[in-house]
């Protein structure tokens, strides 16, 4: 017996579309890109230096 796992879009939960993987549509793909561009996501790590502090 084979079980097929239906992977879902990480933004809206609809089934993924191979053409837009890992998303379901161009809309969700674009929404994710906008989150990255607008600093909606953050990667863990040490705090970044301010531009003024980094200059010597």
PDBQT receptor file of N, H, CA, C and O in Angstrom, charges set to zero:
ATOM      1  N   UNK A   1       0.847  -1.181   0.000  1.00  0.00    +0.000 N 
ATOM      2  CA  UNK A   1       0.000   0.000   0.000  1.00  0.00    +0.000 C 
ATOM      3  C   UNK A   1       0.893   1.246   0.000  1.00  0.00    +0.000 C 
ATOM      4  O   UNK A   1       1.762   1.384   0.861  1.00  0.00    +0.000 OA
ATOM      5  N   UNK A   2       0.685   2.140  -0.950  1.00  0.00    +0.000 N 
ATOM      6  H   UNK A   2      -0.021   2.028  -1.649  1.00  0.00    +0.000 HD
ATOM      7  CA  UNK A   2       1.474   3.348  -1.075  1.00  0.00    +0.000 C 
ATOM      8  C   UNK A   2       0.660   4.543  -0.608  1.00  0.00    +0.000 C 
ATOM      9  O   UNK A   2      -0.487   4.726  -1.015  1.00  0.00    +0.000 OA
ATOM     10  N   UNK A   3       1.263   5.347   0.245  1.00  0.00    +0.000 N 
ATOM     11  H   UNK A   3       2.195   5.198   0.575  1.00  0.00    +0.000 HD
ATOM     12  CA  UNK A   3       0.599   6.547   0.743  1.00  0.00    +0.000 C 
ATOM     13  C   UNK A   3       1.236   7.757   0.085  1.00  0.00    +0.000 C 
ATOM     14  O   UNK A   3       2.448   7.955   0.176  1.00  0.00    +0.000 OA
ATOM     15  N   UNK A   4       0.428   8.562  -0.573  1.00  0.00    +0.000 N 
ATOM     16  H   UNK A   4      -0.556   8.402  -0.648  1.00  0.00    +0.000 HD
ATOM     17  CA  UNK A   4       0.916   9.767  -1.216  1.00  0.00    +0.000 C 
ATOM     18  C   UNK A   4       0.734  10.947  -0.267  1.00  0.00    +0.000 C 
ATOM     19  O   UNK A   4      -0.377  11.237   0.174  1.00  0.00    +0.000 OA
ATOM     20  N   UNK A   5       1.829  11.617   0.038  1.00  0.00    +0.000 N 
ATOM     21  H   UNK A   5       2.732  11.381  -0.321  1.00  0.00    +0.000 HD
ATOM     22  CA  UNK A   5       1.772  12.781   0.915  1.00  0.00    +0.000 C 
ATOM     23  C   UNK A   5       1.530  14.006   0.044  1.00  0.00    +0.000 C 
ATOM     24  O   UNK A   5       2.276  14.275  -0.898  1.00  0.00    +0.000 OA
ATOM     25  N   UNK A   6       0.478  14.741   0.374  1.00  0.00    +0.000 N 
ATOM     26  H   UNK A   6      -0.128  14.523   1.139  1.00  0.00    +0.000 HD
ATOM     27  CA  UNK A   6       0.180  15.971  -0.353  1.00  0.00    +0.000 C 
ATOM     28  C   UNK A   6       0.860  17.104   0.391  1.00  0.00    +0.000 C 
ATOM     29  O   UNK A   6       0.479  17.445   1.511  1.00  0.00    +0.000 OA
ATOM     30  N   UNK A   7       1.869  17.685  -0.240  1.00  0.00    +0.000 N 
ATOM     31  H   UNK A   7       2.179  17.409  -1.150  1.00  0.00    +0.000 HD
ATOM     32  CA  UNK A   7       2.568  18.805   0.377  1.00  0.00    +0.000 C 
ATOM     33  C   UNK A   7       1.767  20.073   0.138  1.00  0.00    +0.000 C 
ATOM     34  O   UNK A   7       1.174  20.263  -0.924  1.00  0.00    +0.000 OA
ATOM     35  N   UNK A   8       1.762  20.925   1.134  1.00  0.00    +0.000 N 
ATOM     36  H   UNK A   8       2.244  20.770   1.996  1.00  0.00    +0.000 HD
ATOM     37  CA  UNK A   8       0.952  22.139   1.056  1.00  0.00    +0.000 C 
ATOM     38  C   UNK A   8       1.811  23.380   0.907  1.00  0.00    +0.000 C 
ATOM     39  O   UNK A   8       2.978  23.404   1.300  1.00  0.00    +0.000 OA
ATOM     40  N   UNK A   9       1.216  24.399   0.337  1.00  0.00    +0.000 N 
ATOM     41  H   UNK A   9       0.269  24.380   0.018  1.00  0.00    +0.000 HD
ATOM     42  CA  UNK A   9       1.849  25.708   0.182  1.00  0.00    +0.000 C 
ATOM     43  C   UNK A   9       2.145  26.264   1.576  1.00  0.00    +0.000 C 
ATOM     44  O   UNK A   9       1.256  26.252   2.428  1.00  0.00    +0.000 OA
ATOM     45  N   UNK A  10       3.357  26.749   1.837  1.00  0.00    +0.000 N 
ATOM     46  H   UNK A  10       4.079  26.759   1.145  1.00  0.00    +0.000 HD
ATOM     47  CA  UNK A  10       3.684  27.267   3.164  1.00  0.00    +0.000 C 
ATOM     48  C   UNK A  10       2.946  28.552   3.539  1.00  0.00    +0.000 C 
ATOM     49  O   UNK A  10       2.920  28.926   4.712  1.00  0.00    +0.000 OA
ATOM     50  N   UNK A  11       2.351  29.227   2.564  1.00  0.00    +0.000 N 
ATOM     51  H   UNK A  11       2.372  28.923   1.612  1.00  0.00    +0.000 HD
ATOM     52  CA  UNK A  11       1.648  30.477   2.882  1.00  0.00    +0.000 C 
ATOM     53  C   UNK A  11       0.155  30.281   3.088  1.00  0.00    +0.000 C 
ATOM     54  O   UNK A  11      -0.405  30.781   4.064  1.00  0.00    +0.000 OA
ATOM     55  N   UNK A  12      -0.499  29.558   2.179  1.00  0.00    +0.000 N 
ATOM     56  H   UNK A  12      -0.044  29.152   1.386  1.00  0.00    +0.000 HD
ATOM     57  CA  UNK A  12      -1.965  29.468   2.269  1.00  0.00    +0.000 C 
ATOM     58  C   UNK A  12      -2.486  28.072   2.592  1.00  0.00    +0.000 C 
ATOM     59  O   UNK A  12      -3.656  27.920   2.944  1.00  0.00    +0.000 OA
ATOM     60  N   UNK A  13      -1.637  27.049   2.478  1.00  0.00    +0.000 N 
ATOM     61  H   UNK A  13      -0.687  27.172   2.192  1.00  0.00    +0.000 HD
ATOM     62  CA  UNK A  13      -2.053  25.702   2.830  1.00  0.00    +0.000 C 
ATOM     63  C   UNK A  13      -2.709  24.910   1.714  1.00  0.00    +0.000 C 
ATOM     64  O   UNK A  13      -3.087  23.758   1.926  1.00  0.00    +0.000 OA
ATOM     65  N   UNK A  14      -2.855  25.489   0.538  1.00  0.00    +0.000 N 
ATOM     66  H   UNK A  14      -2.548  26.425   0.366  1.00  0.00    +0.000 HD
ATOM     67  CA  UNK A  14      -3.415  24.751  -0.595  1.00  0.00    +0.000 C 
ATOM     68  C   UNK A  14      -2.362  23.777  -1.119  1.00  0.00    +0.000 C 
ATOM     69  O   UNK A  14      -1.177  23.950  -0.832  1.00  0.00    +0.000 OA
ATOM     70  N   UNK A  15      -2.763  22.759  -1.879  1.00  0.00    +0.000 N 
ATOM     71  H   UNK A  15      -3.725  22.618  -2.113  1.00  0.00    +0.000 HD
ATOM     72  CA  UNK A  15      -1.777  21.826  -2.440  1.00  0.00    +0.000 C 
ATOM     73  C   UNK A  15      -0.777  22.553  -3.338  1.00  0.00    +0.000 C 
ATOM     74  O   UNK A  15      -1.137  23.472  -4.073  1.00  0.00    +0.000 OA
ATOM     75  N   UNK A  16       0.487  22.122  -3.264  1.00  0.00    +0.000 N 
ATOM     76  H   UNK A  16       0.779  21.376  -2.667  1.00  0.00    +0.000 HD
ATOM     77  CA  UNK A  16       1.554  22.727  -4.073  1.00  0.00    +0.000 C 
ATOM     78  C   UNK A  16       1.348  22.446  -5.552  1.00  0.00    +0.000 C 
ATOM     79  O   UNK A  16       0.761  21.435  -5.938  1.00  0.00    +0.000 OA
ATOM     80  N   UNK A  17       1.841  23.355  -6.360  1.00  0.00    +0.000 N 
ATOM     81  H   UNK A  17       2.318  24.176  -6.047  1.00  0.00    +0.000 HD
ATOM     82  CA  UNK A  17       1.828  23.182  -7.812  1.00  0.00    +0.000 C 
ATOM     83  C   UNK A  17       3.287  23.012  -8.224  1.00  0.00    +0.000 C 
ATOM     84  O   UNK A  17       4.113  23.867  -7.904  1.00  0.00    +0.000 OA
ATOM     85  N   UNK A  18       3.625  21.922  -8.930  1.00  0.00    +0.000 N 
ATOM     86  H   UNK A  18       2.954  21.228  -9.189  1.00  0.00    +0.000 HD
ATOM     87  CA  UNK A  18       5.025  21.708  -9.317  1.00  0.00    +0.000 C 
ATOM     88  C   UNK A  18       5.623  22.884 -10.093  1.00  0.00    +0.000 C 
ATOM     89  O   UNK A  18       6.827  23.130 -10.014  1.00  0.00    +0.000 OA
ATOM     90  N   UNK A  19       4.805  23.595 -10.827  1.00  0.00    +0.000 N 
ATOM     91  H   UNK A  19       3.828  23.396 -10.891  1.00  0.00    +0.000 HD
ATOM     92  CA  UNK A  19       5.283  24.743 -11.605  1.00  0.00    +0.000 C 
ATOM     93  C   UNK A  19       5.735  25.894 -10.700  1.00  0.00    +0.000 C 
ATOM     94  O   UNK A  19       6.592  26.688 -11.088  1.00  0.00    +0.000 OA
ATOM     95  N   UNK A  20       5.156  25.984  -9.488  1.00  0.00    +0.000 N 
ATOM     96  H   UNK A  20       4.460  25.339  -9.173  1.00  0.00    +0.000 HD
ATOM     97  CA  UNK A  20       5.447  27.097  -8.575  1.00  0.00    +0.000 C 
ATOM     98  C   UNK A  20       6.048  26.614  -7.257  1.00  0.00    +0.000 C 
ATOM     99  O   UNK A  20       6.079  27.368  -6.285  1.00  0.00    +0.000 OA
ATOM    100  N   UNK A  21       6.526  25.373  -7.207  1.00  0.00    +0.000 N 
ATOM    101  H   UNK A  21       6.501  24.760  -7.997  1.00  0.00    +0.000 HD
ATOM    102  CA  UNK A  21       7.019  24.767  -5.970  1.00  0.00    +0.000 C 
ATOM    103  C   UNK A  21       8.010  25.681  -5.260  1.00  0.00    +0.000 C 
ATOM    104  O   UNK A  21       8.853  26.293  -5.915  1.00  0.00    +0.000 OA
ATOM    105  N   UNK A  22       7.928  25.785  -3.956  1.00  0.00    +0.000 N 
ATOM    106  H   UNK A  22       7.243  25.287  -3.424  1.00  0.00    +0.000 HD
ATOM    107  CA  UNK A  22       7.059  25.046  -3.050  1.00  0.00    +0.000 C 
ATOM    108  C   UNK A  22       5.701  25.699  -2.820  1.00  0.00    +0.000 C 
ATOM    109  O   UNK A  22       5.008  25.358  -1.861  1.00  0.00    +0.000 OA
ATOM    110  N   UNK A  23       5.318  26.613  -3.666  1.00  0.00    +0.000 N 
ATOM    111  H   UNK A  23       5.881  26.891  -4.444  1.00  0.00    +0.000 HD
ATOM    112  CA  UNK A  23       4.061  27.339  -3.507  1.00  0.00    +0.000 C 
ATOM    113  C   UNK A  23       2.973  26.769  -4.406  1.00  0.00    +0.000 C 
ATOM    114  O   UNK A  23       3.236  25.891  -5.227  1.00  0.00    +0.000 OA
ATOM    115  N   UNK A  24       1.754  27.270  -4.248  1.00  0.00    +0.000 N 
ATOM    116  H   UNK A  24       1.541  27.983  -3.581  1.00  0.00    +0.000 HD
ATOM    117  CA  UNK A  24       0.628  26.786  -5.046  1.00  0.00    +0.000 C 
ATOM    118  C   UNK A  24       0.387  27.642  -6.286  1.00  0.00    +0.000 C 
ATOM    119  O   UNK A  24      -0.229  27.187  -7.250  1.00  0.00    +0.000 OA
ATOM    120  N   UNK A  25       0.872  28.877  -6.260  1.00  0.00    +0.000 N 
ATOM    121  H   UNK A  25       1.373  29.247  -5.478  1.00  0.00    +0.000 HD
ATOM    122  CA  UNK A  25       0.577  29.788  -7.359  1.00  0.00    +0.000 C 
ATOM    123  C   UNK A  25       1.614  30.907  -7.429  1.00  0.00    +0.000 C 
ATOM    124  O   UNK A  25       2.436  31.077  -6.529  1.00  0.00    +0.000 OA
ATOM    125  N   UNK A  26       1.550  31.657  -8.512  1.00  0.00    +0.000 N 
ATOM    126  H   UNK A  26       0.882  31.519  -9.243  1.00  0.00    +0.000 HD
ATOM    127  CA  UNK A  26       2.419  32.825  -8.657  1.00  0.00    +0.000 C 
ATOM    128  C   UNK A  26       2.115  33.838  -7.566  1.00  0.00    +0.000 C 
ATOM    129  O   UNK A  26       3.019  34.515  -7.078  1.00  0.00    +0.000 OA
ATOM    130  N   UNK A  27       0.863  33.947  -7.182  1.00  0.00    +0.000 N 
ATOM    131  H   UNK A  27       0.127  33.396  -7.578  1.00  0.00    +0.000 HD
ATOM    132  CA  UNK A  27       0.465  34.907  -6.143  1.00  0.00    +0.000 C 
ATOM    133  C   UNK A  27       1.192  34.624  -4.831  1.00  0.00    +0.000 C 
ATOM    134  O   UNK A  27       1.749  35.539  -4.224  1.00  0.00    +0.000 OA
ATOM    135  N   UNK A  28       1.194  33.366  -4.387  1.00  0.00    +0.000 N 
ATOM    136  H   UNK A  28       0.741  32.623  -4.880  1.00  0.00    +0.000 HD
ATOM    137  CA  UNK A  28       1.876  33.034  -3.134  1.00  0.00    +0.000 C 
ATOM    138  C   UNK A  28       3.389  33.182  -3.277  1.00  0.00    +0.000 C 
ATOM    139  O   UNK A  28       4.066  33.598  -2.337  1.00  0.00    +0.000 OA
ATOM    140  N   UNK A  29       3.911  32.846  -4.440  1.00  0.00    +0.000 N 
ATOM    141  H   UNK A  29       3.360  32.508  -5.203  1.00  0.00    +0.000 HD
ATOM    142  CA  UNK A  29       5.340  33.005  -4.699  1.00  0.00    +0.000 C 
ATOM    143  C   UNK A  29       5.732  34.479  -4.573  1.00  0.00    +0.000 C 
ATOM    144  O   UNK A  29       6.749  34.807  -3.960  1.00  0.00    +0.000 OA
ATOM    145  N   UNK A  30       4.923  35.361  -5.154  1.00  0.00    +0.000 N 
ATOM    146  H   UNK A  30       4.097  35.095  -5.651  1.00  0.00    +0.000 HD
ATOM    147  CA  UNK A  30       5.185  36.799  -5.087  1.00  0.00    +0.000 C 
ATOM    148  C   UNK A  30       5.009  37.345  -3.679  1.00  0.00    +0.000 C 
ATOM    149  O   UNK A  30       5.767  38.218  -3.257  1.00  0.00    +0.000 OA
ATOM    150  N   UNK A  31       4.018  36.843  -2.942  1.00  0.00    +0.000 N 
ATOM    151  H   UNK A  31       3.402  36.133  -3.285  1.00  0.00    +0.000 HD
ATOM    152  CA  UNK A  31       3.817  37.273  -1.551  1.00  0.00    +0.000 C 
ATOM    153  C   UNK A  31       5.033  36.943  -0.708  1.00  0.00    +0.000 C 
ATOM    154  O   UNK A  31       5.457  37.752   0.117  1.00  0.00    +0.000 OA
ATOM    155  N   UNK A  32       5.604  35.748  -0.911  1.00  0.00    +0.000 N 
ATOM    156  H   UNK A  32       5.260  35.091  -1.582  1.00  0.00    +0.000 HD
ATOM    157  CA  UNK A  32       6.781  35.349  -0.166  1.00  0.00    +0.000 C 
ATOM    158  C   UNK A  32       7.967  36.255  -0.504  1.00  0.00    +0.000 C 
ATOM    159  O   UNK A  32       8.700  36.676   0.391  1.00  0.00    +0.000 OA
ATOM    160  N   UNK A  33       8.154  36.552  -1.780  1.00  0.00    +0.000 N 
ATOM    161  H   UNK A  33       7.558  36.210  -2.506  1.00  0.00    +0.000 HD
ATOM    162  CA  UNK A  33       9.237  37.442  -2.196  1.00  0.00    +0.000 C 
ATOM    163  C   UNK A  33       9.081  38.816  -1.541  1.00  0.00    +0.000 C 
ATOM    164  O   UNK A  33      10.064  39.389  -1.071  1.00  0.00    +0.000 OA
ATOM    165  N   UNK A  34       7.870  39.344  -1.507  1.00  0.00    +0.000 N 
ATOM    166  H   UNK A  34       7.071  38.878  -1.889  1.00  0.00    +0.000 HD
ATOM    167  CA  UNK A  34       7.646  40.652  -0.890  1.00  0.00    +0.000 C 
ATOM    168  C   UNK A  34       7.968  40.623   0.600  1.00  0.00    +0.000 C 
ATOM    169  O   UNK A  34       8.475  41.607   1.139  1.00  0.00    +0.000 OA
ATOM    170  N   UNK A  35       7.681  39.505   1.276  1.00  0.00    +0.000 N 
ATOM    171  H   UNK A  35       7.269  38.706   0.838  1.00  0.00    +0.000 HD
ATOM    172  CA  UNK A  35       8.036  39.414   2.700  1.00  0.00    +0.000 C 
ATOM    173  C   UNK A  35       9.544  39.519   2.878  1.00  0.00    +0.000 C 
ATOM    174  O   UNK A  35      10.016  40.191   3.795  1.00  0.00    +0.000 OA
ATOM    175  N   UNK A  36      10.304  38.857   2.007  1.00  0.00    +0.000 N 
ATOM    176  H   UNK A  36       9.921  38.311   1.262  1.00  0.00    +0.000 HD
ATOM    177  CA  UNK A  36      11.764  38.951   2.091  1.00  0.00    +0.000 C 
ATOM    178  C   UNK A  36      12.220  40.375   1.820  1.00  0.00    +0.000 C 
ATOM    179  O   UNK A  36      13.078  40.892   2.535  1.00  0.00    +0.000 OA
ATOM    180  N   UNK A  37      11.667  41.016   0.807  1.00  0.00    +0.000 N 
ATOM    181  H   UNK A  37      10.970  40.596   0.225  1.00  0.00    +0.000 HD
ATOM    182  CA  UNK A  37      12.102  42.360   0.428  1.00  0.00    +0.000 C 
ATOM    183  C   UNK A  37      11.732  43.414   1.461  1.00  0.00    +0.000 C 
ATOM    184  O   UNK A  37      12.418  44.430   1.581  1.00  0.00    +0.000 OA
ATOM    185  N   UNK A  38      10.661  43.186   2.203  1.00  0.00    +0.000 N 
ATOM    186  H   UNK A  38      10.104  42.361   2.105  1.00  0.00    +0.000 HD
ATOM    187  CA  UNK A  38      10.202  44.152   3.206  1.00  0.00    +0.000 C 
ATOM    188  C   UNK A  38      10.670  43.791   4.610  1.00  0.00    +0.000 C 
ATOM    189  O   UNK A  38      10.106  44.271   5.593  1.00  0.00    +0.000 OA
ATOM    190  N   UNK A  39      11.712  42.937   4.717  1.00  0.00    +0.000 N 
ATOM    191  H   UNK A  39      12.171  42.546   3.919  1.00  0.00    +0.000 HD
ATOM    192  CA  UNK A  39      12.253  42.509   6.007  1.00  0.00    +0.000 C 
ATOM    193  C   UNK A  39      11.212  41.823   6.882  1.00  0.00    +0.000 C 
ATOM    194  O   UNK A  39      11.228  41.973   8.104  1.00  0.00    +0.000 OA
ATOM    195  N   UNK A  40      10.306  41.070   6.259  1.00  0.00    +0.000 N 
ATOM    196  H   UNK A  40      10.293  40.948   5.267  1.00  0.00    +0.000 HD
ATOM    197  CA  UNK A  40       9.294  40.329   7.015  1.00  0.00    +0.000 C 
ATOM    198  C   UNK A  40       9.834  39.044   7.610  1.00  0.00    +0.000 C 
ATOM    199  O   UNK A  40       9.216  38.463   8.502  1.00  0.00    +0.000 OA
ATOM    200  N   UNK A  41      10.983  38.593   7.125  1.00  0.00    +0.000 N 
ATOM    201  H   UNK A  41      11.485  39.064   6.400  1.00  0.00    +0.000 HD
ATOM    202  CA  UNK A  41      11.622  37.393   7.644  1.00  0.00    +0.000 C 
ATOM    203  C   UNK A  41      12.941  37.794   8.284  1.00  0.00    +0.000 C 
ATOM    204  O   UNK A  41      13.535  38.809   7.921  1.00  0.00    +0.000 OA
ATOM    205  N   UNK A  42      13.390  36.998   9.230  1.00  0.00    +0.000 N 
ATOM    206  H   UNK A  42      12.908  36.173   9.525  1.00  0.00    +0.000 HD
ATOM    207  CA  UNK A  42      14.678  37.249   9.867  1.00  0.00    +0.000 C 
ATOM    208  C   UNK A  42      15.393  35.925  10.053  1.00  0.00    +0.000 C 
ATOM    209  O   UNK A  42      14.774  34.920  10.403  1.00  0.00    +0.000 OA
ATOM    210  N   UNK A  43      16.680  35.925   9.819  1.00  0.00    +0.000 N 
ATOM    211  H   UNK A  43      17.183  36.741   9.534  1.00  0.00    +0.000 HD
ATOM    212  CA  UNK A  43      17.508  34.747  10.040  1.00  0.00    +0.000 C 
ATOM    213  C   UNK A  43      18.190  34.893  11.381  1.00  0.00    +0.000 C 
ATOM    214  O   UNK A  43      18.650  35.984  11.720  1.00  0.00    +0.000 OA
ATOM    215  N   UNK A  44      18.268  33.806  12.164  1.00  0.00    +0.000 N 
ATOM    216  H   UNK A  44      17.894  32.921  11.889  1.00  0.00    +0.000 HD
ATOM    217  CA  UNK A  44      18.926  33.910  13.463  1.00  0.00    +0.000 C 
ATOM    218  C   UNK A  44      20.419  34.148  13.306  1.00  0.00    +0.000 C 
ATOM    219  O   UNK A  44      21.045  33.653  12.369  1.00  0.00    +0.000 OA
ATOM    220  N   UNK A  45      20.964  34.889  14.207  1.00  0.00    +0.000 N 
ATOM    221  H   UNK A  45      20.455  35.292  14.968  1.00  0.00    +0.000 HD
ATOM    222  CA  UNK A  45      22.396  35.163  14.176  1.00  0.00    +0.000 C 
ATOM    223  C   UNK A  45      22.712  36.344  15.055  1.00  0.00    +0.000 C 
ATOM    224  O   UNK A  45      21.819  36.934  15.662  1.00  0.00    +0.000 OA
ATOM    225  N   UNK A  46      23.984  36.692  15.126  1.00  0.00    +0.000 N 
ATOM    226  H   UNK A  46      24.709  36.212  14.632  1.00  0.00    +0.000 HD
ATOM    227  CA  UNK A  46      24.359  37.839  15.955  1.00  0.00    +0.000 C 
ATOM    228  C   UNK A  46      23.804  39.126  15.354  1.00  0.00    +0.000 C 
ATOM    229  O   UNK A  46      23.598  39.202  14.143  1.00  0.00    +0.000 OA
ATOM    230  N   UNK A  47      23.563  40.126  16.174  1.00  0.00    +0.000 N 
ATOM    231  H   UNK A  47      23.731  40.065  17.158  1.00  0.00    +0.000 HD
ATOM    232  CA  UNK A  47      23.047  41.400  15.660  1.00  0.00    +0.000 C 
ATOM    233  C   UNK A  47      24.014  42.010  14.644  1.00  0.00    +0.000 C 
ATOM    234  O   UNK A  47      25.232  41.950  14.812  1.00  0.00    +0.000 OA
ATOM    235  N   UNK A  48      23.462  42.583  13.616  1.00  0.00    +0.000 N 
ATOM    236  H   UNK A  48      22.473  42.632  13.479  1.00  0.00    +0.000 HD
ATOM    237  CA  UNK A  48      24.271  43.253  12.596  1.00  0.00    +0.000 C 
ATOM    238  C   UNK A  48      24.728  44.599  13.132  1.00  0.00    +0.000 C 
ATOM    239  O   UNK A  48      24.025  45.229  13.922  1.00  0.00    +0.000 OA
ATOM    240  N   UNK A  49      25.886  45.035  12.710  1.00  0.00    +0.000 N 
ATOM    241  H   UNK A  49      26.457  44.523  12.068  1.00  0.00    +0.000 HD
ATOM    242  CA  UNK A  49      26.392  46.350  13.099  1.00  0.00    +0.000 C 
ATOM    243  C   UNK A  49      25.644  47.424  12.325  1.00  0.00    +0.000 C 
ATOM    244  O   UNK A  49      25.292  47.233  11.160  1.00  0.00    +0.000 OA
ATOM    245  N   UNK A  50      25.407  48.535  12.967  1.00  0.00    +0.000 N 
ATOM    246  H   UNK A  50      25.693  48.691  13.913  1.00  0.00    +0.000 HD
ATOM    247  CA  UNK A  50      24.857  49.684  12.260  1.00  0.00    +0.000 C 
ATOM    248  C   UNK A  50      25.898  50.150  11.262  1.00  0.00    +0.000 C 
ATOM    249  O   UNK A  50      27.093  49.937  11.467  1.00  0.00    +0.000 OA
ATOM    250  N   UNK A  51      25.458  50.782  10.185  1.00  0.00    +0.000 N 
ATOM    251  H   UNK A  51      24.487  50.955  10.019  1.00  0.00    +0.000 HD
ATOM    252  CA  UNK A  51      26.396  51.262   9.171  1.00  0.00    +0.000 C 
ATOM    253  C   UNK A  51      27.407  52.237   9.766  1.00  0.00    +0.000 C 
ATOM    254  O   UNK A  51      28.578  52.219   9.386  1.00  0.00    +0.000 OA
ATOM    255  N   UNK A  52      26.975  53.077  10.683  1.00  0.00    +0.000 N 
ATOM    256  H   UNK A  52      26.024  53.092  10.992  1.00  0.00    +0.000 HD
ATOM    257  CA  UNK A  52      27.869  54.062  11.298  1.00  0.00    +0.000 C 
ATOM    258  C   UNK A  52      28.904  53.388  12.186  1.00  0.00    +0.000 C 
ATOM    259  O   UNK A  52      30.061  53.807  12.215  1.00  0.00    +0.000 OA
ATOM    260  N   UNK A  53      28.494  52.327  12.926  1.00  0.00    +0.000 N 
ATOM    261  H   UNK A  53      27.554  51.987  12.902  1.00  0.00    +0.000 HD
ATOM    262  CA  UNK A  53      29.410  51.628  13.826  1.00  0.00    +0.000 C 
ATOM    263  C   UNK A  53      30.444  50.837  13.046  1.00  0.00    +0.000 C 
ATOM    264  O   UNK A  53      31.574  50.688  13.511  1.00  0.00    +0.000 OA
ATOM    265  N   UNK A  54      30.090  50.322  11.871  1.00  0.00    +0.000 N 
ATOM    266  H   UNK A  54      29.171  50.442  11.494  1.00  0.00    +0.000 HD
ATOM    267  CA  UNK A  54      30.978  49.478  11.086  1.00  0.00    +0.000 C 
ATOM    268  C   UNK A  54      32.071  50.241  10.376  1.00  0.00    +0.000 C 
ATOM    269  O   UNK A  54      33.048  49.637   9.933  1.00  0.00    +0.000 OA
ATOM    270  N   UNK A  55      31.938  51.563  10.251  1.00  0.00    +0.000 N 
ATOM    271  H   UNK A  55      31.144  52.054  10.610  1.00  0.00    +0.000 HD
ATOM    272  CA  UNK A  55      32.950  52.368   9.558  1.00  0.00    +0.000 C 
ATOM    273  C   UNK A  55      34.101  52.705  10.520  1.00  0.00    +0.000 C 
ATOM    274  O   UNK A  55      33.879  53.015  11.690  1.00  0.00    +0.000 OA
ATOM    275  N   UNK A  56      35.293  52.638  10.016  1.00  0.00    +0.000 N 
ATOM    276  H   UNK A  56      35.474  52.385   9.065  1.00  0.00    +0.000 HD
ATOM    277  CA  UNK A  56      36.442  52.943  10.883  1.00  0.00    +0.000 C 
ATOM    278  C   UNK A  56      37.017  54.300  10.563  1.00  0.00    +0.000 C 
ATOM    279  O   UNK A  56      37.987  54.724  11.192  1.00  0.00    +0.000 OA
TER     280      UNK A  56
